Amino acid sequence: MARRHLIIGGGTAGMNAIRTIREEETERSTITLVSAEKPYSRMVLPYYLDRSIAESHVFTATARVLADWGVTTQMGKRATALDTKANVCTLDDGTTVEYDDCVIATGSSAVRAPVPGADGPGVHSFWTLDQARGVLAQIQPGSHVVMVGAGFIAFTILNSILSLGAKLTIVEVAPRILPRMIDDAGAGLVQAWLEQNGVAVRPGAKLTRIDDAKGRRRLKMAAGGDLVADIVIMATGIRTNLDWLKGSDVKINQGVVVDDHLRSSVPNVYAAGDVAEGRDLISQTNAVHAIEPTAQEHGRIVGANMAGKDVRYRGSLIINIVEVCHLDVASFGAWDDAKAETASGVKADRPAYRKLLWRGDRLTGAIILGPSSDIWTTNDVGMLKGLVQSGVSLGAWKAHLKKNPFDIKPAFIATKTTGSLLPETILGRPSKAPGESPVAV
């Protein structure tokens, strides 16, 4: 009898798991996909918002493609219970799906600030395709958009909002913008850059309620004056979609706790992507990394193991990269490690900033920002990521970088970081091109 694989969630992790199962299996299996939405890429929603791409280009797999892959679909349905003793998943319409192994890849959902009026008309989240449609339908040239929250999610759509001719104000309850991505010095430079580009920024601003104002929205603030907006976008964080697993035998902490094979506490149940609490590459402790690169890697690892391979995951590197008004901002690894040794440099006129963090002679974290048009910014983003990811010993080059934090290239070359990274693969083999793979994505 063919092995029965169940994929719960049609996002990046789930789709990569399907692809890898088909690439790695030695005998044809059955695959069932349960997904509340048609599979699409959340990462391209900002380009859909600014009308750079049509909605049809958002989707990652059509019904025809899934059929070609030999996938049975339960589309538009959600898992509501998992009986790990009987190996049965129950869906919201009462359907049951039996499995031999499964992966939980149900992703995350946007959360809104807990204030009166947060669920009223004209107030949106921007996390799903439906939510993107809602924003796109309402935003007009000259609209005043107030973004509540100044984290990574907000910054991914900032350019799109401005490109549509809207006026933008950002409010953030924390003392600085991008509080989970960069430090005070970097945030100050980014805020100044945004203000130069016509974006109003109010850090340390507490929203207390949202009221109707003759068809517009009035945002009542604890201090500093109220704001009136045509559109309010809540970018106040996400939470994992795991409530449906309550009462199951699957161990959950901040996410589903997984081992180095991405197995949960139940051996034939895996977890991947935003819902998985797995190994952090730098700290080697468990953490939830709700980022696209981690979801891709998790899906590949899980798919290979479900196909009968024995693949261990080295750990996820936290990566955040965003471009706002032609300014690149990025951080890698343990960029906020208070116990690390640090060095930094600022060129405020460009503006440009580097912060490097060490444990011993290994770079464990970094922050970088600079103009997108500056080739040194582009090069240094890749090289700093490589130094952190590889964990190469810097030796005497540590002292050089401490004195010259903008001179990354000589250290990168001298430590042969490229040579350390080239052999690294997720599955222990090169990726397959579409013509070599049983699936093409």
Residue, then its C-alpha position, 0 to 999 in steps of 0.5 A: m500500500a502506498r504511503r499516505h502523506l498529509i500536508i496541512g497548510g498550503g504556504t511556503a513550507g507545505m508546498n516545499a514539502i510536497r515538492t521534496i517528497r516527489e523528488e526524494e521518494t523511491e516509491r510513489s506515495t499519496i499526498t493530500l493537501v489541506s489548505a484554507e486558501k489556494p496556495y499563493s506567495r505572501m512575499v509577493l503581496p506588496y507587488y500586488l498591492d502596488r499593481s506591479i503584478a496581476e493577482s494571477h501571478v500571486f498563486t504558486a500552484t493551480a489546481r492543474v499543477l497540483a493534479d499533475w503532481g498527484v496531489t489530492t486537495q481539500m481546498g477551502k477547508r481547515a484542520t480542526a483536530l488531530d488524533t495522533k493515536a488513530n492517525v486521523c485529521t478532522l476538517d471543519d466540514g466534518t471530513t476525516v483524512e487518514y495518514d501515515d505521517c503528516v506535517i503541520a504547516t498552518g502558518s500564522s495570522a495577523v493580530r490587531a492592537p487590542v483597542p476599541g474600533a480595531d475591527g471597524p470599517g476602514v481598518h485592515s490587516f495586511w497578511t493574507l490575499d483577502q486582506a490585500r484585496g481589501v486595502l487595494a480596493q480602498i486606497q486612492p491617490g491622496s488617501h491618508v494611510v495610518m500604519v499602526g506598527a513599525g515592524f518588518i510587516a509594515f515596512t514590506i508594504l511601505n513602498s507600495i503605499l507611497s507608490l499609489g500616491a497615498k500620504l503615510t503616517i506610521v505610529e509605533v508604541a515602542p520607543r523606536i521603529l523596527p524594534r525587532m530588527i535594528d538597534d537605536a542608532g540604525a532606527g534613528l537613521v531610518q526614521a530620518w530617511l523616511e521623514q526626508n521622503g515625506v513619511a510622518v513617523r511617531p515612535g513611542a505613540k500609544l493608540t487608545r481607540i479608533d472612532d468614526a469621523k464622518g466616514r474616516r477614522r479618528l485614531k485617539m492617541a494617549a499623547g501627542g494629538d489624534l490622527v484622522a485617516d482614510i485607511v488604517i492598516m494594523a501591522t501589530g504582529i502575528r500569532t501562530n495558527l495552532d489553536w486547533l491542536k489543543g488537546s492533542d499529544v503534540k507538544i507546543n511551547q511558542g510553537v510546535v517543539v521539533d527536533d533536528h529532523l523537524r519531528s514533533s513529540v509525536p514521531n510521525v507528525y512534523a512541523a514546518g514554517d511559522v508554527a515550528e519551534g526549532r533550532d536557531l543556527i547561532s544560539q543552538t536553542n529552540a526558537v520560532h522564526a516566522i520568516e520565508p527562508t526558514a519556511q522554505e528550508h523547513g519544507r525541504i527537510v520535512g519533505a525529505n524525511m517524510a520520503g524516507k531520507d534521514v536529513r538533519y537540520r543545522g538550524s535556522l538563521i534569522i534574516n530580515i531584509v527590507e528596502v524603504c524609499h531606496l534605503d536597504v536595511a538588514s539584520f542577521g543572526a543574534w544582532d541584539d545579543a547584549k552579551a556579545e562584543t560589538a563594533s559599529g560605524v556610521k556615515a550619517d550623510r549617506p546614510a550608512y551604518r554597520k554593526l558587527l557582533w562577535r562571540g570569540d572570533r566568530l561573527t554571530g550577528a550584524i546590522i547593515l543599512g545604506p542606499s540601495s544604489d550604493i554597490w557597497t551596501t549590496n555587496d556587504v549585505g551578502m558578505l555579512k550574511g555569509l560570515v554570520q551563517s558560516g561561523v568562520s574563524l576570523g582570526a586577525w581579521k576580527a581586529h581589522l573589522k573592529k577598526n574598519p566595520f565598513d571594510i568587509k570584503p577583505a575579511f570575507i575573502a581572506t577567511k575563505t567564507t565562500g569556500s565554507l558556504l559552497p558545500e552547504t546544502i539543505l538536503g546534502r545535494p544540489s537543487k534540481a532544475p525544473g527539467e530534472s525534477p518531477v515537479a517545477v515550482 
